[in-house]
Amino acid sequence: MSGPERFLVTGALGCIGAWTCAELAAQGTEVVGFDLGDDDRRVRLATDAEIPLVRGDISDRDALGKALDEHGITHVVHLAALLIPSIKRDPPYGTAVNIGGTVNVLDAAKTRGIQVAYASSAAVYSKVDDAGGPVSNDAEGHPVTFYGVHKQACEGLARIFWQEEQVPSIGIRPFIVYGPGRDAGLTASPTLAMAAAAEGEDFRIAFGGRTQLQFAPDTARVFVAAARAATDGARTFHLGGPAETIADAARAIEAAAPGVAIAVDEETILPFPDEFDGAPLEEAIGRIAWTPLADGVRQTIETLRASSG
Ligand SMILES: NC(=O)c1ccc[n+]([C@@H]2O[C@H](COP(=O)([O-])OP(=O)(O)OC[C@H]3O[C@@H](n4cnc5c(N)ncnc54)[C@H](O)[C@@H]3O)[C@@H](O)[C@H]2O)c1
């Protein structure tokens, strides 16, 4: 790709979106946000930089096309989506946003030569896909939620947009992202515990077991690198990262905020496998320097304290 890069981040006001905008601004790369909302509190947690924002609905193809053309966009990091609880309340609208929005991004990229990185999810898989070790990158998923089915459809659409229209893309499947700004969705509970600890309050994390906890700024770096690496084909990767128990996360929170007690509901286990193999992603985009859990937890609590103080 010749000329300067200009990124559009859809879902820019969300947790991963805010950190993706922050990462691009820190790199000195031009970035424009696209989001339905107007509450920039997560962006303010992530960066002091001014991020231009286009307000629009990702299911509105004309609004998206206008934003891409007005800003001469070369790369899209597509994160705008509704998460499991919102979709459950309104499946038709959730489907229009999650599947319709992704089709709009891929279709708009077709005529404009845009490289796309988009968020799929570990929710493409369920417990029946857990064979004991880390789930392989190519394993077939059997989702048990509307959301997981949406993300599986998005992966299929990206594959067909490459096959028939040569739109290059990389899909990333995060598992449990945590960090400042992670306050929505089924798996926000570990970060909600950090927010409570920042206020000196006890908290009970809503699920237990073993999982992969992925620090939001690290996740954002992966999405940026993926958009740059999406020059050829339609590839999809597990995000990977270190496997932890939720109990370890609770102990890390207590260590970072002495005096608070963090309990874990070990009776509730998420309906996903415990661990996904992240090696193929690192082969594609290079080594990922994951922030150790204790450091990520401490940084999250410090950032949340500073923002409320
Ligand atoms: N956070 C995780 O652990 C996790 C795990 C797996 C996958 N993902 C995926 O990563 C992406 C980002 O997740 P997040 O945690 O930052 O979510 P989030 O809910 O914090 O942010 C989503 C953003 O999308 C925006 N949005 C919703 N509907 C829109 C629409 N119709 N048009 C434009 N914008 C719209 C919202 O306003 C919000 O700012 C999503 O696609 C999500 O499915 C996240």
The ligand as a MOL file (V3000), in Angstrom:
LIG
                    3D

  0  0  0     0  0            999 V3000
M  V30 BEGIN CTAB
M  V30 COUNTS 44 48 0 0 0
M  V30 BEGIN ATOM
M  V30 1 N -14.3610 -7.4570 25.2090 0
M  V30 2 C -14.1640 -8.7590 24.9730 0
M  V30 3 O -13.7210 -9.5130 25.8630 0
M  V30 4 C -14.4390 -9.3240 23.6130 0
M  V30 5 C -14.3170 -10.7210 23.4340 0
M  V30 6 C -14.5700 -11.2430 22.1790 0
M  V30 7 C -14.9130 -10.4120 21.1320 0
M  V30 8 N -15.0320 -9.0750 21.3380 0 CHG=1
M  V30 9 C -15.4300 -8.2250 20.2100 0
M  V30 10 O -14.5800 -7.0810 20.1510 0
M  V30 11 C -15.3290 -5.9550 19.6950 0
M  V30 12 C -15.1940 -4.7990 20.6780 0
M  V30 13 O -15.6000 -5.2380 21.9710 0
M  V30 14 P -15.6680 -4.2160 23.2000 0
M  V30 15 O -15.4890 -5.0140 24.4280 0
M  V30 16 O -14.7880 -3.0610 22.9360 0 CHG=-1
M  V30 17 O -17.2140 -3.7910 23.1130 0
M  V30 18 P -17.9500 -2.4790 23.6610 0
M  V30 19 O -19.3720 -2.8570 23.9140 0
M  V30 20 O -17.1510 -1.8580 24.7660 0
M  V30 21 O -17.8880 -1.5020 22.4130 0
M  V30 22 C -18.6660 -1.6750 21.2760 0
M  V30 23 C -18.8660 -0.2960 20.6430 0
M  V30 24 O -19.6310 -0.4810 19.4510 0
M  V30 25 C -20.5430 0.5890 19.3520 0
M  V30 26 N -21.7020 0.2080 18.5590 0
M  V30 27 C -22.6860 -0.6530 18.9040 0
M  V30 28 N -23.6040 -0.7220 17.9260 0
M  V30 29 C -23.1740 0.1110 16.9430 0
M  V30 30 C -23.6920 0.4730 15.6780 0
M  V30 31 N -24.8750 -0.0290 15.2410 0
M  V30 32 N -22.9920 1.3430 14.9110 0
M  V30 33 C -21.8330 1.8780 15.3700 0
M  V30 34 N -21.2950 1.5840 16.5630 0
M  V30 35 C -21.9630 0.7040 17.3450 0
M  V30 36 C -20.9690 0.8880 20.8040 0
M  V30 37 O -21.4870 2.2140 20.9200 0
M  V30 38 C -19.6490 0.6850 21.5380 0
M  V30 39 O -18.9490 1.9160 21.6730 0
M  V30 40 C -16.7630 -6.4300 19.4940 0
M  V30 41 O -16.9380 -6.7590 18.1270 0
M  V30 42 C -16.8370 -7.6720 20.3500 0
M  V30 43 O -17.8050 -8.5660 19.8540 0
M  V30 44 C -14.8090 -8.5080 22.5610 0
M  V30 END ATOM
M  V30 BEGIN BOND
M  V30 1 1 1 2
M  V30 2 2 2 3
M  V30 3 1 2 4
M  V30 4 1 4 5
M  V30 5 2 4 44
M  V30 6 2 5 6
M  V30 7 1 6 7
M  V30 8 2 7 8
M  V30 9 1 8 9
M  V30 10 1 8 44
M  V30 11 1 9 10
M  V30 12 1 9 42
M  V30 13 1 10 11
M  V30 14 1 11 12
M  V30 15 1 11 40
M  V30 16 1 12 13
M  V30 17 1 13 14
M  V30 18 2 14 15
M  V30 19 1 14 16
M  V30 20 1 14 17
M  V30 21 1 17 18
M  V30 22 2 18 19
M  V30 23 1 18 20
M  V30 24 1 18 21
M  V30 25 1 21 22
M  V30 26 1 22 23
M  V30 27 1 23 24
M  V30 28 1 23 38
M  V30 29 1 24 25
M  V30 30 1 25 26
M  V30 31 1 25 36
M  V30 32 1 26 27
M  V30 33 1 26 35
M  V30 34 2 27 28
M  V30 35 1 28 29
M  V30 36 1 29 30
M  V30 37 2 29 35
M  V30 38 1 30 31
M  V30 39 2 30 32
M  V30 40 1 32 33
M  V30 41 2 33 34
M  V30 42 1 34 35
M  V30 43 1 36 37
M  V30 44 1 36 38
M  V30 45 1 38 39
M  V30 46 1 40 41
M  V30 47 1 40 42
M  V30 48 1 42 43
M  V30 END BOND
M  V30 END CTAB
M  END
